[in-house]
């Protein structure tokens, strides 16, 4: 099976932290919003929400993804 990363989830500022039932949120204090993909062929891609490849800038994340994530995994969040 071949898959590609979905478009990044973008945040929307709100006046208060009230969430509808079943929703979850995380504050973004500082850092990078990024997506991480571990492909079945062993590749790992870490990209910014604008699509910039940041994999080489964070070798420790690359190593951890290779060691701990199963194939065909996508994570979206703040690092």
Biopython code that builds the backbone (N, CA, C, O; Angstrom):
import numpy as np
from Bio.PDB.StructureBuilder import StructureBuilder

atoms = [
    (1, "UNK", "N", (0.829, -1.172, 0.000)),
    (1, "UNK", "CA", (0.000, 0.000, 0.000)),
    (1, "UNK", "C", (0.881, 1.244, 0.000)),
    (1, "UNK", "O", (1.866, 1.307, 0.736)),
    (2, "UNK", "N", (0.539, 2.216, -0.805)),
    (2, "UNK", "CA", (1.259, 3.475, -0.851)),
    (2, "UNK", "C", (0.376, 4.571, -0.284)),
    (2, "UNK", "O", (-0.800, 4.672, -0.635)),
    (3, "UNK", "N", (0.936, 5.386, 0.587)),
    (3, "UNK", "CA", (0.181, 6.497, 1.139)),
    (3, "UNK", "C", (1.072, 7.714, 1.224)),
    (3, "UNK", "O", (2.296, 7.594, 1.191)),
    (4, "UNK", "N", (0.474, 8.874, 1.332)),
    (4, "UNK", "CA", (1.201, 10.115, 1.477)),
    (4, "UNK", "C", (0.693, 10.840, 2.717)),
    (4, "UNK", "O", (-0.398, 10.558, 3.211)),
    (5, "UNK", "N", (1.483, 11.762, 3.205)),
    (5, "UNK", "CA", (1.072, 12.548, 4.359)),
    (5, "UNK", "C", (-0.140, 13.405, 4.011)),
    (5, "UNK", "O", (-0.200, 13.974, 2.921)),
    (6, "UNK", "N", (-1.097, 13.504, 4.914)),
    (6, "UNK", "CA", (-2.215, 14.431, 4.683)),
    (6, "UNK", "C", (-1.737, 15.865, 4.865)),
    (6, "UNK", "O", (-0.629, 16.096, 5.349)),
    (7, "UNK", "N", (-2.562, 16.822, 4.483)),
    (7, "UNK", "CA", (-2.228, 18.219, 4.754)),
    (7, "UNK", "C", (-2.108, 18.412, 6.257)),
    (7, "UNK", "O", (-2.851, 17.794, 7.020)),
    (8, "UNK", "N", (-1.170, 19.273, 6.700)),
    (8, "UNK", "CA", (-1.014, 19.508, 8.137)),
    (8, "UNK", "C", (-2.287, 20.084, 8.752)),
    (8, "UNK", "O", (-3.043, 20.800, 8.094)),
    (9, "UNK", "N", (-2.504, 19.764, 10.004)),
    (9, "UNK", "CA", (-3.596, 20.338, 10.760)),
    (9, "UNK", "C", (-3.168, 21.727, 11.202)),
    (9, "UNK", "O", (-2.138, 21.880, 11.858)),
    (10, "UNK", "N", (-3.941, 22.729, 10.852)),
    (10, "UNK", "CA", (-3.613, 24.089, 11.233)),
    (10, "UNK", "C", (-4.427, 24.500, 12.445)),
    (10, "UNK", "O", (-5.567, 24.069, 12.613)),
    (11, "UNK", "N", (-3.849, 25.318, 13.272)),
    (11, "UNK", "CA", (-4.530, 25.765, 14.483)),
    (11, "UNK", "C", (-5.339, 27.022, 14.203)),
    (11, "UNK", "O", (-5.082, 27.752, 13.246)),
    (12, "UNK", "N", (-6.312, 27.250, 15.055)),
    (12, "UNK", "CA", (-7.144, 28.446, 14.977)),
    (12, "UNK", "C", (-7.197, 29.074, 16.364)),
    (12, "UNK", "O", (-7.582, 28.401, 17.320)),
    (13, "UNK", "N", (-6.819, 30.349, 16.501)),
    (13, "UNK", "CA", (-6.897, 30.972, 17.817)),
    (13, "UNK", "C", (-8.345, 31.109, 18.280)),
    (13, "UNK", "O", (-9.244, 31.373, 17.482)),
    (14, "UNK", "N", (-8.550, 30.926, 19.572)),
    (14, "UNK", "CA", (-9.881, 31.074, 20.167)),
    (14, "UNK", "C", (-9.768, 31.917, 21.431)),
    (14, "UNK", "O", (-8.699, 32.025, 22.032)),
    (15, "UNK", "N", (-10.885, 32.509, 21.818)),
    (15, "UNK", "CA", (-10.881, 33.359, 22.998)),
    (15, "UNK", "C", (-10.798, 32.560, 24.297)),
    (15, "UNK", "O", (-10.265, 33.059, 25.288)),
    (16, "UNK", "N", (-11.311, 31.338, 24.310)),
    (16, "UNK", "CA", (-11.304, 30.533, 25.522)),
    (16, "UNK", "C", (-11.099, 29.077, 25.198)),
    (16, "UNK", "O", (-11.256, 28.667, 24.048)),
    (17, "UNK", "N", (-10.746, 28.276, 26.213)),
    (17, "UNK", "CA", (-10.434, 26.867, 25.980)),
    (17, "UNK", "C", (-11.639, 25.929, 26.007)),
    (17, "UNK", "O", (-11.467, 24.736, 26.254)),
    (18, "UNK", "N", (-12.842, 26.421, 25.763)),
    (18, "UNK", "CA", (-14.029, 25.576, 25.795)),
    (18, "UNK", "C", (-14.041, 24.687, 24.547)),
    (18, "UNK", "O", (-13.940, 25.175, 23.422)),
    (19, "UNK", "N", (-14.163, 23.392, 24.763)),
    (19, "UNK", "CA", (-14.165, 22.435, 23.650)),
    (19, "UNK", "C", (-15.478, 21.671, 23.627)),
    (19, "UNK", "O", (-16.068, 21.419, 24.677)),
    (20, "UNK", "N", (-15.939, 21.303, 22.448)),
    (20, "UNK", "CA", (-17.139, 20.471, 22.382)),
    (20, "UNK", "C", (-16.840, 19.075, 22.907)),
    (20, "UNK", "O", (-15.683, 18.655, 22.916)),
    (21, "UNK", "N", (-17.867, 18.347, 23.345)),
    (21, "UNK", "CA", (-17.654, 16.975, 23.828)),
    (21, "UNK", "C", (-16.953, 16.121, 22.770)),
    (21, "UNK", "O", (-17.299, 16.171, 21.589)),
    (22, "UNK", "N", (-15.975, 15.346, 23.205)),
    (22, "UNK", "CA", (-15.249, 14.460, 22.302)),
    (22, "UNK", "C", (-14.070, 15.120, 21.601)),
    (22, "UNK", "O", (-13.343, 14.446, 20.872)),
    (23, "UNK", "N", (-13.857, 16.420, 21.801)),
    (23, "UNK", "CA", (-12.751, 17.120, 21.158)),
    (23, "UNK", "C", (-11.546, 17.165, 22.095)),
    (23, "UNK", "O", (-11.690, 17.063, 23.314)),
    (24, "UNK", "N", (-10.376, 17.317, 21.522)),
    (24, "UNK", "CA", (-9.145, 17.445, 22.297)),
    (24, "UNK", "C", (-8.326, 18.582, 21.708)),
    (24, "UNK", "O", (-8.443, 18.894, 20.522)),
    (25, "UNK", "N", (-7.507, 19.192, 22.530)),
    (25, "UNK", "CA", (-6.661, 20.300, 22.078)),
    (25, "UNK", "C", (-5.357, 20.275, 22.850)),
    (25, "UNK", "O", (-5.252, 19.664, 23.914)),
    (26, "UNK", "N", (-4.371, 20.948, 22.293)),
    (26, "UNK", "CA", (-3.092, 21.093, 22.967)),
    (26, "UNK", "C", (-2.617, 22.530, 22.796)),
    (26, "UNK", "O", (-2.745, 23.081, 21.703)),
    (27, "UNK", "N", (-2.074, 23.155, 23.837)),
    (27, "UNK", "CA", (-1.557, 24.512, 23.671)),
    (27, "UNK", "C", (-0.250, 24.487, 22.897)),
    (27, "UNK", "O", (0.516, 23.528, 22.998)),
    (28, "UNK", "N", (0.001, 25.501, 22.152)),
    (28, "UNK", "CA", (1.283, 25.651, 21.464)),
    (28, "UNK", "C", (1.997, 26.847, 22.083)),
    (28, "UNK", "O", (1.751, 27.995, 21.714)),
    (29, "UNK", "N", (2.878, 26.559, 23.022)),
    (29, "UNK", "CA", (3.589, 27.623, 23.704)),
    (29, "UNK", "C", (4.748, 28.130, 22.865)),
    (29, "UNK", "O", (4.958, 29.337, 22.753)),
    (30, "UNK", "N", (5.483, 27.229, 22.288)),
    (30, "UNK", "CA", (6.632, 27.571, 21.460)),
    (30, "UNK", "C", (7.046, 26.293, 20.740)),
    (30, "UNK", "O", (6.606, 25.201, 21.100)),
    (31, "UNK", "N", (7.867, 26.429, 19.753)),
    (31, "UNK", "CA", (8.359, 25.258, 19.053)),
    (31, "UNK", "C", (7.883, 25.217, 17.615)),
    (31, "UNK", "O", (7.519, 26.242, 17.039)),
    (32, "UNK", "N", (7.890, 24.036, 17.048)),
    (32, "UNK", "CA", (7.533, 23.830, 15.655)),
    (32, "UNK", "C", (6.293, 22.951, 15.556)),
    (32, "UNK", "O", (6.179, 21.953, 16.268)),
    (33, "UNK", "N", (5.387, 23.308, 14.698)),
    (33, "UNK", "CA", (4.285, 22.422, 14.349)),
    (33, "UNK", "C", (4.803, 21.580, 13.195)),
    (33, "UNK", "O", (5.286, 22.121, 12.200)),
    (34, "UNK", "N", (4.710, 20.278, 13.318)),
    (34, "UNK", "CA", (5.315, 19.416, 12.306)),
    (34, "UNK", "C", (4.550, 18.107, 12.159)),
    (34, "UNK", "O", (3.774, 17.711, 13.028)),
    (35, "UNK", "N", (4.795, 17.456, 11.036)),
    (35, "UNK", "CA", (4.295, 16.103, 10.803)),
    (35, "UNK", "C", (5.497, 15.181, 10.648)),
    (35, "UNK", "O", (6.513, 15.542, 10.055)),
    (36, "UNK", "N", (5.350, 13.991, 11.193)),
    (36, "UNK", "CA", (6.382, 12.974, 11.083)),
    (36, "UNK", "C", (5.766, 11.755, 10.425)),
    (36, "UNK", "O", (4.689, 11.309, 10.819)),
    (37, "UNK", "N", (6.437, 11.222, 9.434)),
    (37, "UNK", "CA", (5.963, 10.011, 8.769)),
    (37, "UNK", "C", (7.054, 8.968, 8.792)),
    (37, "UNK", "O", (8.218, 9.265, 8.522)),
    (38, "UNK", "N", (6.674, 7.740, 9.116)),
    (38, "UNK", "CA", (7.562, 6.578, 9.015)),
    (38, "UNK", "C", (6.952, 5.682, 7.953)),
    (38, "UNK", "O", (5.884, 5.105, 8.160)),
    (39, "UNK", "N", (7.627, 5.564, 6.816)),
    (39, "UNK", "CA", (7.127, 4.803, 5.680)),
    (39, "UNK", "C", (7.553, 3.333, 5.762)),
    (39, "UNK", "O", (8.509, 2.993, 6.458)),
    (40, "UNK", "N", (6.846, 2.488, 5.058)),
    (40, "UNK", "CA", (7.121, 1.048, 5.057)),
    (40, "UNK", "C", (8.501, 0.727, 4.480)),
    (40, "UNK", "O", (9.089, -0.298, 4.824)),
    (41, "UNK", "N", (9.023, 1.593, 3.605)),
    (41, "UNK", "CA", (10.339, 1.333, 3.013)),
    (41, "UNK", "C", (11.490, 1.821, 3.905)),
    (41, "UNK", "O", (12.650, 1.792, 3.493)),
    (42, "UNK", "N", (11.166, 2.276, 5.142)),
    (42, "UNK", "CA", (12.201, 2.686, 6.083)),
    (42, "UNK", "C", (12.489, 4.177, 6.095)),
    (42, "UNK", "O", (13.233, 4.648, 6.955)),
    (43, "UNK", "N", (11.921, 4.928, 5.167)),
    (43, "UNK", "CA", (12.150, 6.371, 5.156)),
    (43, "UNK", "C", (11.391, 7.034, 6.303)),
    (43, "UNK", "O", (10.327, 6.576, 6.720)),
    (44, "UNK", "N", (11.970, 8.126, 6.799)),
    (44, "UNK", "CA", (11.306, 8.979, 7.784)),
    (44, "UNK", "C", (11.318, 10.393, 7.227)),
    (44, "UNK", "O", (12.341, 10.859, 6.724)),
    (45, "UNK", "N", (10.187, 11.073, 7.317)),
    (45, "UNK", "CA", (10.074, 12.454, 6.859)),
    (45, "UNK", "C", (9.495, 13.286, 7.984)),
    (45, "UNK", "O", (8.441, 12.960, 8.531)),
    (46, "UNK", "N", (10.185, 14.362, 8.328)),
    (46, "UNK", "CA", (9.699, 15.336, 9.295)),
    (46, "UNK", "C", (9.540, 16.636, 8.524)),
    (46, "UNK", "O", (10.519, 17.170, 8.002)),
    (47, "UNK", "N", (8.317, 17.149, 8.447)),
    (47, "UNK", "CA", (8.108, 18.356, 7.659)),
    (47, "UNK", "C", (7.309, 19.390, 8.438)),
    (47, "UNK", "O", (6.493, 19.066, 9.301)),
    (48, "UNK", "N", (7.576, 20.647, 8.100)),
    (48, "UNK", "CA", (6.861, 21.759, 8.721)),
    (48, "UNK", "C", (5.461, 21.855, 8.132)),
    (48, "UNK", "O", (5.144, 21.184, 7.150)),
    (49, "UNK", "N", (4.623, 22.696, 8.741)),
    (49, "UNK", "CA", (3.270, 22.847, 8.216)),
    (49, "UNK", "C", (3.262, 23.495, 6.839)),
    (49, "UNK", "O", (2.273, 23.386, 6.114)),
    (50, "UNK", "N", (4.362, 24.176, 6.463)),
    (50, "UNK", "CA", (4.481, 24.723, 5.114)),
    (50, "UNK", "C", (5.031, 23.697, 4.124)),
    (50, "UNK", "O", (5.119, 23.973, 2.928)),
    (51, "UNK", "N", (5.400, 22.517, 4.618)),
    (51, "UNK", "CA", (5.897, 21.465, 3.747)),
    (51, "UNK", "C", (7.409, 21.371, 3.648)),
    (51, "UNK", "O", (7.927, 20.558, 2.883)),
    (52, "UNK", "N", (8.123, 22.188, 4.408)),
    (52, "UNK", "CA", (9.586, 22.159, 4.383)),
    (52, "UNK", "C", (10.098, 20.896, 5.062)),
    (52, "UNK", "O", (9.663, 20.558, 6.163)),
    (53, "UNK", "N", (11.020, 20.199, 4.408)),
    (53, "UNK", "CA", (11.621, 18.984, 4.975)),
    (53, "UNK", "C", (12.597, 19.399, 6.074)),
    (53, "UNK", "O", (13.599, 20.059, 5.796)),
    (54, "UNK", "N", (12.312, 19.017, 7.329)),
    (54, "UNK", "CA", (13.151, 19.354, 8.479)),
    (54, "UNK", "C", (13.878, 18.134, 9.042)),
    (54, "UNK", "O", (14.466, 18.216, 10.120)),
    (55, "UNK", "N", (13.848, 17.019, 8.339)),
    (55, "UNK", "CA", (14.384, 15.761, 8.855)),
    (55, "UNK", "C", (15.859, 15.885, 9.244)),
    (55, "UNK", "O", (16.247, 15.444, 10.326)),
    (56, "UNK", "N", (16.672, 16.471, 8.391)),
    (56, "UNK", "CA", (18.112, 16.559, 8.654)),
    (56, "UNK", "C", (18.432, 17.451, 9.848)),
    (56, "UNK", "O", (19.480, 17.281, 10.470)),
    (57, "UNK", "N", (17.560, 18.395, 10.182)),
    (57, "UNK", "CA", (17.808, 19.310, 11.294)),
    (57, "UNK", "C", (17.555, 18.672, 12.659)),
    (57, "UNK", "O", (17.969, 19.216, 13.683)),
    (58, "UNK", "N", (16.879, 17.524, 12.680)),
    (58, "UNK", "CA", (16.537, 16.870, 13.947)),
    (58, "UNK", "C", (16.912, 15.385, 13.895)),
    (58, "UNK", "O", (16.028, 14.528, 13.871)),
    (59, "UNK", "N", (18.219, 15.069, 13.877)),
    (59, "UNK", "CA", (18.642, 13.673, 13.763)),
    (59, "UNK", "C", (18.177, 12.802, 14.919)),
    (59, "UNK", "O", (17.985, 11.598, 14.744)),
    (60, "UNK", "N", (17.989, 13.394, 16.113)),
    (60, "UNK", "CA", (17.537, 12.599, 17.255)),
    (60, "UNK", "C", (16.091, 12.133, 17.058)),
    (60, "UNK", "O", (15.726, 11.048, 17.511)),
    (61, "UNK", "N", (15.278, 12.932, 16.395)),
    (61, "UNK", "CA", (13.899, 12.522, 16.109)),
    (61, "UNK", "C", (13.895, 11.446, 15.031)),
    (61, "UNK", "O", (13.118, 10.494, 15.106)),
    (62, "UNK", "N", (14.757, 11.591, 14.032)),
    (62, "UNK", "CA", (14.893, 10.565, 12.998)),
    (62, "UNK", "C", (15.281, 9.230, 13.627)),
    (62, "UNK", "O", (14.677, 8.202, 13.320)),
    (63, "UNK", "N", (16.279, 9.237, 14.502)),
    (63, "UNK", "CA", (16.721, 7.998, 15.153)),
    (63, "UNK", "C", (15.610, 7.374, 15.991)),
    (63, "UNK", "O", (15.404, 6.161, 15.952)),
    (64, "UNK", "N", (14.893, 8.210, 16.752)),
    (64, "UNK", "CA", (13.813, 7.698, 17.600)),
    (64, "UNK", "C", (12.675, 7.123, 16.753)),
    (64, "UNK", "O", (12.105, 6.089, 17.104)),
    (65, "UNK", "N", (12.346, 7.778, 15.654)),
    (65, "UNK", "CA", (11.273, 7.282, 14.785)),
    (65, "UNK", "C", (11.652, 5.930, 14.181)),
    (65, "UNK", "O", (10.822, 5.023, 14.109)),
    (66, "UNK", "N", (12.894, 5.799, 13.752)),
    (66, "UNK", "CA", (13.334, 4.526, 13.180)),
    (66, "UNK", "C", (13.323, 3.417, 14.219)),
    (66, "UNK", "O", (13.010, 2.269, 13.902)),
    (67, "UNK", "N", (13.662, 3.752, 15.459)),
    (67, "UNK", "CA", (13.756, 2.744, 16.512)),
    (67, "UNK", "C", (12.406, 2.374, 17.125)),
    (67, "UNK", "O", (12.233, 1.247, 17.590)),
    (68, "UNK", "N", (11.443, 3.308, 17.133)),
    (68, "UNK", "CA", (10.247, 3.088, 17.934)),
    (68, "UNK", "C", (8.922, 3.076, 17.183)),
    (68, "UNK", "O", (7.942, 2.542, 17.702)),
    (69, "UNK", "N", (8.855, 3.635, 15.995)),
    (69, "UNK", "CA", (7.562, 3.710, 15.311)),
    (69, "UNK", "C", (7.393, 2.579, 14.314)),
    (69, "UNK", "O", (8.345, 2.208, 13.627)),
    (70, "UNK", "N", (6.194, 2.029, 14.229)),
    (70, "UNK", "CA", (5.930, 1.025, 13.212)),
    (70, "UNK", "C", (5.827, 1.683, 11.836)),
    (70, "UNK", "O", (5.612, 2.890, 11.719)),
    (71, "UNK", "N", (5.984, 0.864, 10.806)),
    (71, "UNK", "CA", (5.829, 1.349, 9.434)),
    (71, "UNK", "C", (4.452, 1.964, 9.232)),
    (71, "UNK", "O", (3.493, 1.633, 9.930)),
    (72, "UNK", "N", (4.379, 2.863, 8.264)),
    (72, "UNK", "CA", (3.133, 3.519, 7.887)),
    (72, "UNK", "C", (2.486, 4.243, 9.061)),
    (72, "UNK", "O", (1.293, 4.089, 9.323)),
    (73, "UNK", "N", (3.296, 5.039, 9.765)),
    (73, "UNK", "CA", (2.814, 5.837, 10.889)),
    (73, "UNK", "C", (2.945, 7.316, 10.537)),
    (73, "UNK", "O", (3.945, 7.735, 9.955)),
    (74, "UNK", "N", (1.934, 8.103, 10.892)),
    (74, "UNK", "CA", (1.962, 9.546, 10.719)),
    (74, "UNK", "C", (1.591, 10.196, 12.040)),
    (74, "UNK", "O", (0.570, 9.858, 12.640)),
    (75, "UNK", "N", (2.426, 11.134, 12.498)),
    (75, "UNK", "CA", (2.154, 11.902, 13.706)),
    (75, "UNK", "C", (2.083, 13.380, 13.336)),
    (75, "UNK", "O", (2.857, 13.847, 12.501)),
    (76, "UNK", "N", (1.174, 14.108, 13.943)),
    (76, "UNK", "CA", (1.017, 15.535, 13.686)),
    (76, "UNK", "C", (0.976, 16.225, 15.035)),
    (76, "UNK", "O", (0.128, 15.905, 15.867)),
    (77, "UNK", "N", (1.880, 17.169, 15.264)),
    (77, "UNK", "CA", (1.868, 17.844, 16.551)),
    (77, "UNK", "C", (2.935, 18.906, 16.668)),
    (77, "UNK", "O", (3.527, 19.326, 15.674)),
    (78, "UNK", "N", (3.173, 19.334, 17.889)),
    (78, "UNK", "CA", (4.155, 20.376, 18.182)),
    (78, "UNK", "C", (5.363, 19.730, 18.826)),
    (78, "UNK", "O", (5.236, 18.875, 19.702)),
    (79, "UNK", "N", (6.529, 20.146, 18.382)),
    (79, "UNK", "CA", (7.756, 19.625, 18.980)),
    (79, "UNK", "C", (8.615, 20.750, 19.480)),
    (79, "UNK", "O", (9.695, 20.509, 20.018)),
]
sb = StructureBuilder()
sb.init_structure("model")
sb.init_model(0)
sb.init_chain("A")
sb.init_seg("    ")
for serial, (resi, resn, name, xyz) in enumerate(atoms, 1):
    if name == "N":
        sb.init_residue(resn, " ", resi, " ")
    sb.init_atom(name, np.array(xyz, "f"), 0.0, 1.0, " ", f" {name:<3s}", serial, name[0])
structure = sb.get_structure()
